[in-house]
Amino acid sequence: MIPRTGVAFLPVSLSFFLRVVPRPIRRLIRRVPGAATLVRRLTATPKGPPSAPGSLRPVVYLPTWERWGSMRQRPQYLVDALARAGHPAYFVDRSVRRSQVVDGVTVVPSLRHVPGAHPILYVHFAPLRDLMGRFTAPVVIYDILDDLSIYDEGEVGLPGRHRVRTHHRPLIEEAAAVIASSAALVERHRGERPDLLLVENGVDVERFSTPRPRPSDLPSGQPVIGYHGAIARWFDFALLESVAAANPGWEFVLVGPVLAEVAAEAARVGQADNVHFLGERTSDDVIGYVQAFDVGVVWFVVNHLTEAVSPLKLFEYLAADTPAVSTPLPAAAVPTVRVADTATAISSAIREALDTADEEAPERRAAAADADWSRRVAPLVAHLDEAALRTVPE
């Protein structure tokens, strides 16, 4: 738990913030209208409604590059899961102009709209640790989303006090709960925090299983082999290119932002007649695409960084009743998900998935149900209950 006093505040500025986040995320931030207002919103004083003694603590997501309505990721889903568990929940999203309630979560433009006393602060970007001093008696949940090396490139030249690893060490020791998204991350950080909790990625089964209209820009007449999510340096373009060339009768569709660092490579691969980069869609719209895919594929290279990844999209494929294929990531060991590591093997896996789609449907749905966020968040809720940290002190 971070005390209110004795915390050194960062000289937060937009230039600092853009330097320390990963390069792919920097480009996403710069695309958001009004990014220059981030400084004011980061330094606001929480003045939201007080919480009654004995009530469930409000959950507050401190502002980062994440937005509520675009490409919803683990932070949004975890905040939503805690809201469904009964907590008032606030998500600070600097791209919104006024507070609004979406799916039971209050999305606000700055810290001044969130409760300042006795909150649960959900944090996954360690340098924001210094903002915790703006709150009275917070309960801090520190979420280790990825291998910390994802930040290294953006921190070149920064003084130590501005680096993720500098804040990671005290934060992992002081937080009331530390969670990680994969077994690999738990293994890497267990020595720093013996009670570190595994809270795997999951899926909102109801959202992804409720039928949506087929998007009009999808190819028709041939099997659609789909992917959704950011297209960045961890994407295996060579593998996609080889599989597409070997299977001209399939249409390969990719839904998500193409980050600048790989734009040239994506443009080259996209010249194939059966490869289609459709760009980013909203979190709501993307569901229709996932449901329309005949097979969903995770085209990730396998390295030290991605070995710690638990792709949300795998579970979203399953919840949408879409057969799934993945490169051999440790987190892909999920019922009905076929794993392969070469173009020939991936092609065979996709073909098998197409052929067995109907008969494997019950097993897919069962795997998705096991991964529902209500189940994923249960270890965290139990931990907070055992420590008597879920409610505002009497």
C-alpha positions, 0 to 999 in steps of 0.5 A: 500500500502506498502512503499518502505522505513521503512520495516523490512526485514525477515531473510529469509532462507529455514528452516524458510520458511519450518517451517512457511508454513502448514505441508502438503505444506512443504512436497510438497515443499521438493519434488521439485528439487532445493528447496535449491535455494529458499533462493537466489530467495527470496532475489533477486532484481527485475530487470525486464522490466520497465512499460510505464506511463499510461499502465496497471500495471504488476501483480507479484506473489511473490514466495511461494510453488505454482508451475505454472504447477502442481496442479493449484490452486486459485493463478495461476488462479487469476494471469491468470485472471488478465492477461486475463484482460490485465495486463502483469503477472509474476508468480515466480516459483522457480522450473523453470530454465528459463523464459517462457510464458505459457497461457499469463503469464510469468513464471520466476525462481526468483524475478530478472526477474520481474518489480520492479516499480509500480507493482500489487503484489498478496500476499496470504502468509503474511510473504512475506510482507517484500519482498514488500520493494524491489519494488517501489510504489507497489499496493498490493492485499492480498488474504485470501485463508483459515482460518489462523489456517491452519498455526498454527501447522507449527509456533510452537516455532517461534518468533512472527515476523515470524508468519503469524498472525503477518504479517496478521494484518498490511498487511490487513490494508495496502493493496490496496485491500483485497479479500477472497475466501468464504463468511465465510472468509469475515465474519471472517475478515470484522471487520479488513477490512470493504471494504474486497471483496468476490472473490469466487473460479471459473473455467476456463470453456474453459480449462475444457470443451475442450474435452480430451482423456480418460486417459488409467489408469482409470477403465472401465466397471463400473461407475467411482466416482472421486476426484482430488486434494490434499489428506490431513488431511481434507479428510474424509477417513471413509466416502469414505471407507463406501461408497465404501464398500456399492457400490462394483459396482462403481470404486472410483478413486482419482487423486492427491498427498497423503500427508505423514501425511495421507499416512498410512490411504490412503494405508489402504483404498486403499486396497479395490478392488474398490478404486484406488489412482492414484497419482498426475497429471499435471494441464493439464492432470488432465482435462482428468480425471475430464471429464471421471468421471461419478460423482465427489465427494468432500470428505471433513470433515466439521469443522471450517477450511473447512467451509471456503473452496471454493473447486475449484474442484466443479466448475471444475466438472461442467465445465467438465460436470461431476455431482458433490456431496459434503459433506455439505460445505457452498460453496457447495450450487451451482446449481446441486451439491448434498449435503449429510453427511452420507455414505447412503446419499452420496450413494443415491446422487451419484446414483441420479447424475448418473441417471439424468446426461443427463437431468441436463447437461444444468444447470451444464453448466450454473452454470459453466459459472457463475463461470468462472474466468473472472466473479469471478475477476470482483469485484477486477478489478472494485475496482482497477479501481475505485481507479485508481490503475490499470495503471502506473502513468503518 
